[in-house]
């Protein structure tokens, strides 16, 4: 999603609602403001690719498609699946600003999806893992994220900074944690 920085759009709905996944529940996310970021870790005049941007791109690649975009819940879940961590709100905002600005990802009222150019970048980074320096040893998620990060560093971007409503982000994370906890309870796993 590109546009005027003062524009406010809504991602998957007009109000905070059920933060469910694609299991028949609709995912809602409150409006996100395309205004300069207030993130002290990533000031708006100092935009550069960071490792968590690659993590978010990899997660977005497996969480939705242009035909069926992902919701915030799905992206949070995919980030955990890809990197065994829940993405922080500043990490997500930073990644989305750069990825959307580089036309590697889109975010609109229908959801979040990786564009065709983003898909090609992820595939190219994957091929580098197969045929590159990592082929003699077994590679894991960290190696794949690092390869994608190296590929991202070559991509120019014009950031489209925005902020998610903190309540919306927290609602998605809370729903994900609750869903994950229920899955663990059903499998009988003990901590």
N, C-alpha and C positions, 0 to 999 in steps of 0.2 A: 504494500500500500504506500503510495507516494502522494505527496500533496503539500499544501500549505501547512506550515508548522503550527498555526493556530487552530487548525481543523480538529474537531473531535469526532471520532467514529466509534462505533460499537463493534465488539468482536463477539459474535455468536449470541446476540440478544441485547435487550435494553436494560435489564436489571439483573442483579445477583439472583441466581436461582439454583436449582439442583446442579451440582457440579459432577454429574454422572459421566460415565464413559459411553462408548458406543453400544452398550448393552441395552439399548432401547430407551435410555434416559437422555434427555436433551441437555446439552452443556451450555451454560450461560456465563457470560463474562461481562462485567460492567464496562462502561466506556473507558477507552484508553485515550489519553490526551497526547497529541503530537506536539509536545512542548519541550523546550530544552530540559535535559535531564538534570535532576538535583542530586544525582549520585556523586558523592565526594570522591569515591574510588575511581570513577570514570568521568571527569569533567567534560562538558560538551565540546570544549575547544581542544581536547586531547584524545581524539578517537583513534584507536588502533586495534587490530585483531588481537584477541587473547584466547587462550586455550579453551575456555568455557564456551566461546562462540562456536568452535568446532563440535563440542559436545552437544550443544543445542541443535546445530544443523544435523548431526547424525541422528539425534532423537526425533527431530521433525521428519526426517526422511522415512523413518519406520512407523510414524504415528498417524500419518494421513496422506492423502493424495490430492491433486488438483480437483479430481472428481468428487472426492469425499474428504474435505479438509478436517483436520483434527481440532478438537477443543483444547482449552487450557488443561483440563484434567488429563486428557490423553498425552499432551506434551510433557507434563510433570511425570506421569507414569513412565513414558518412554525414556526420559532423562534418567530416571532411577534404574531402568532396565539396562541402559547403555553404560552407565558409569557408577552404578550402585550408590548414587547420591541424589538427593532432591535438589534441584536447581534453585538457587536463591532468586529473589525478585530482582536485585540489581544485576545479577548475571543474565537473567532472562531479558531484561530491558536492554542491556548493552548488546547482547547477541541479536535481538530482533532489530534494533536500530541499524546495525551494520549489515545484517543479512538482507533485510528489506531494502536498504539503501544500495546494496550491490546487486539487487534483483536476483538473489539466490533463494529468496523466500517471499511469500505473500501473506499478508494478514488483512482480512476484511471482515465484514459482517457474517460471512460464511465460515470463517475459521482460519486456520494456519496450515500452509502447505509449502512444500519445496517446489520451486519453479523448475522448468526443464534445464536451465543453466545450472541450477543448484544440484539437480540429479546427476548431471554430467560431471560436475566437480567431485561429488561424493564417489562416483564410479571411478573417476581418474585416480583419486587418492587410494581407492581399494586396489586398483590395478598396480599402483606403485608398491603396495604392500606385497603383492604376489610376485612381481618381477624385480623388485628393488632390493635394497640392502637387508631387508627383514626376511627374505625368503629362506635363508638357511636355518632359521630358528622359528620356533612356534611363536606366532604373534597373538597378542590378546587385545582386549578392548582399549587399553591404554596406548598401545602401539598404533592401533587404527585411528584413534582420536588424534594422536600426534601427527600422523601422516596427513590427516584431513586439515589439521592446523597449518602444517607447512604449505599445503595447497592454498588455503585461504589467504595466507600472507602475500600471495601474488595477485590477489584480486583487488582492484580499486573499488572504493565505495564512497558514497556520499551519504553519511548517516541520516536517518530519519528518526531522531530521538522521540521517544514516547514513554509514558509511565502507565503501568497497570494500577488500577485501584488496589491498594494494599488489602482491603477486605476481600476482594475477588481472588487475589493470589492466595491468601490464607485459606479461603473457602475451598479452593481447588486442592491445596495441599492437605487440608484436613480430611476432605472426602477421600483423597487417595490413601492417606494413612489408615483411615477407617476401613476402606475396601481391602487394603493389603492385610490388615490385622485380621479381618474376617476370613480371608483366604488362608492365612496361617492357622487360624483356629480350626477350620474345616479339615485341614490336612493333619491335624493332631501334633504339629511340631511344637516343641517346648523350647523355651529360652533359657 
